[in-house]
């Protein structure tokens, strides 16, 4: 028994094994995110850790914390709740875009972030017509 534990510990502490586990988790998150993307097509979902300045110049991009994606994959109740939150963000974004368009404004940059607690933060810039 002791030898099995030691082998498991050695296997787990091996940097190569850890790296492949991280890669597998990231791949799993990306697959899950792709499935979520189909439920909120108005938004461009991507895995991220906060507001990303690489998204400047883009509209309707939403970075989603990998931690929330893991919660969603492991807890059906969380998946249902957080998927609904993403749909709510999408609905609010559509409404805001239509409102801004109706008063002659154009959204030129909007990107947001959903953290591990499903809280949303936005960065946006509006151009008046």
C-alpha positions in Angstrom: 0.0 0.0 0.0 2.8 2.4 0.9 4.5 1.8 -2.4 1.3 2.5 -4.4 0.8 5.8 -2.5 4.4 6.8 -3.1 4.1 6.0 -6.9 0.8 8.0 -7.0 2.5 10.9 -5.2 5.5 10.8 -7.5 3.2 10.6 -10.5 1.1 13.6 -9.3 4.1 15.7 -8.4 5.7 15.1 -11.8 5.7 18.5 -13.7 4.9 16.7 -17.0 1.8 15.0 -15.4 0.7 18.3 -13.9 1.1 20.1 -17.2 -0.9 17.5 -19.1 -3.7 17.7 -16.5 -3.8 21.5 -16.9 -3.9 21.1 -20.7 -6.7 18.5 -20.4 -8.6 20.9 -18.1 -8.1 23.8 -20.5 -9.3 21.7 -23.4 -12.3 20.6 -21.5 -13.1 24.2 -20.6 -12.8 25.2 -24.3 -15.1 22.5 -25.4 -17.7 23.5 -22.7 -17.3 27.1 -23.7 -18.0 26.2 -27.4 -21.2 24.5 -26.3 -22.2 27.6 -24.3 -21.4 29.8 -27.2 -24.3 28.2 -29.1 -26.7 29.4 -26.3 -25.6 33.0 -26.4 -24.7 33.6 -30.1 -24.9 37.4 -29.9 -21.8 37.5 -27.6 -18.3 36.2 -28.4 -17.4 34.1 -25.4 -13.7 33.4 -24.6 -11.8 32.1 -21.6 -10.1 34.9 -19.6 -9.2 36.2 -16.2 -10.4 39.8 -16.4 -11.0 42.7 -18.8 -8.7 42.1 -21.7 -7.3 45.1 -23.6 -6.7 42.8 -26.6 -10.5 43.1 -27.0 -10.3 46.9 -27.5 -11.8 47.6 -30.9 -14.2 44.7 -30.6 -17.9 44.7 -29.5 -19.8 42.1 -27.5 -16.8 40.0 -26.3 -17.2 38.4 -22.9 -14.3 36.7 -21.1 -15.4 33.9 -18.8 -13.4 32.8 -15.8 -12.1 29.2 -16.2 -13.1 28.6 -12.6 -16.8 29.3 -13.4 -16.6 27.0 -16.4 -15.2 24.2 -14.1 -18.1 24.9 -11.6 -20.6 24.6 -14.4 -19.2 21.3 -15.7 -19.2 19.8 -12.2 -22.5 21.1 -10.8 -25.7 20.9 -13.0 -27.5 23.4 -10.7 -24.6 25.9 -11.1 -24.6 25.3 -14.9 -28.3 26.1 -15.1 -27.9 29.3 -13.0 -24.8 30.6 -14.7 -26.1 29.8 -18.2 -29.1 31.9 -17.4 -26.9 34.7 -16.3 -25.0 34.6 -19.6 -28.3 34.7 -21.4 -29.4 37.7 -19.2 -26.1 39.5 -20.1 -26.8 38.8 -23.8 -30.4 40.1 -23.6 -29.2 43.2 -21.8 -26.5 43.8 -24.4 -29.0 43.4 -27.3 -31.4 45.8 -25.6 -28.6 48.4 -25.0 -27.4 48.0 -28.6 -30.9 48.6 -30.0 -31.5 51.6 -27.7 -28.2 53.2 -28.7 -28.9 52.6 -32.3 -32.4 54.2 -31.9 -30.8 57.4 -30.7 -28.2 57.5 -33.3 -25.2 56.1 -31.4 -23.0 53.2 -32.3 -21.2 50.9 -29.8 -17.6 50.6 -31.1 -16.1 48.8 -28.1 -17.7 46.5 -25.6 -16.0 43.7 -23.7 -16.8 42.3 -20.4 -15.7 39.7 -17.9 -17.6 37.2 -15.8 -15.6 36.2 -12.7 -15.7 33.0 -10.7 -18.7 34.3 -8.8 -20.6 35.0 -12.0 -20.3 38.8 -11.5 -20.1 40.8 -14.6 -17.8 43.8 -15.4 -17.9 45.8 -18.6 -15.7 48.1 -20.5 -17.5 50.1 -23.2 -17.2 53.1 -25.5 -20.0 54.7 -27.4 -19.7 56.8 -30.6 -22.3 59.4 -31.3 -23.6 59.6 -34.8 
